[in-house]
Amino acid sequence: MALRSFGKDPETNGDHCPTVWFDEDKQEFVFQGWKADEALQAQCLETGPIPDTEAVVRLPARMVQQIREACNAADGAPVR
């Protein structure tokens, strides 16, 4: 697996924090985030079921740069 890291939440201590990766082999985004609480899960379930093989996670908006860089990598654009 060619997992490429795009960074952690810039406002955490670098331990146990949201992180963004891109799996170049599978062409998939990989996110580590905070687990959704029951209220958020309930809101998401209004759209449809969440399979046991999936999860709802939260990432802070301040990580938009890391997410944008991962999206650029997925598109084959140069990463800045």
C-alpha positions in Angstrom: 0.0 0.0 0.0 1.4 3.4 -1.0 -0.1 5.5 1.8 0.9 9.1 1.5 0.4 11.4 4.5 -0.9 14.9 4.1 -0.7 15.9 7.7 -2.3 16.1 11.1 -4.6 18.6 12.7 -2.3 21.7 13.0 -3.8 22.6 16.4 -3.2 19.4 18.3 -0.1 18.2 20.1 0.6 15.7 17.3 -0.6 12.7 19.3 -4.0 11.0 18.8 -5.2 13.7 16.3 -7.1 13.8 13.1 -4.9 12.9 10.1 -5.4 12.8 6.3 -3.8 10.3 3.9 -4.2 9.2 0.3 -3.8 5.6 -0.7 -2.2 5.8 -4.1 -2.6 2.1 -4.9 -6.3 2.0 -4.2 -7.0 5.6 -5.1 -8.8 6.2 -1.8 -8.8 8.9 0.8 -8.0 7.8 4.4 -9.1 9.9 7.3 -8.5 9.5 11.0 -10.9 11.7 13.0 -13.0 11.9 16.1 -15.8 9.4 16.4 -19.2 10.8 15.8 -21.4 11.0 18.9 -24.9 9.4 18.9 -26.6 12.7 18.0 -24.5 13.2 14.8 -24.9 9.5 13.9 -28.7 9.8 14.3 -28.6 12.9 11.9 -26.5 11.0 9.4 -28.9 8.0 9.6 -31.7 10.3 8.2 -29.9 10.0 4.9 -29.6 6.2 5.0 -28.1 3.3 6.9 -24.5 3.2 7.9 -23.1 -0.3 7.2 -21.0 -2.0 9.9 -18.0 -1.7 7.6 -18.3 2.1 7.6 -18.0 4.9 10.2 -18.9 8.6 10.6 -15.8 10.6 11.7 -15.4 14.3 12.2 -12.5 16.4 10.9 -12.0 20.1 11.9 -12.4 22.7 9.1 -8.9 23.9 9.9 -7.7 20.8 8.1 -9.0 22.1 4.8 -5.4 22.5 3.5 -4.5 18.9 4.2 -7.7 17.7 2.6 -7.2 20.0 -0.4 -3.7 18.6 -0.9 -4.9 15.1 -0.8 -7.6 15.9 -3.3 -5.0 17.5 -5.6 -3.0 14.3 -5.3 -6.0 12.2 -6.3 -6.5 14.4 -9.4 -2.8 14.0 -10.3 -2.2 17.7 -9.7 1.1 18.8 -8.2 1.0 19.1 -4.5 1.9 22.6 -3.1 
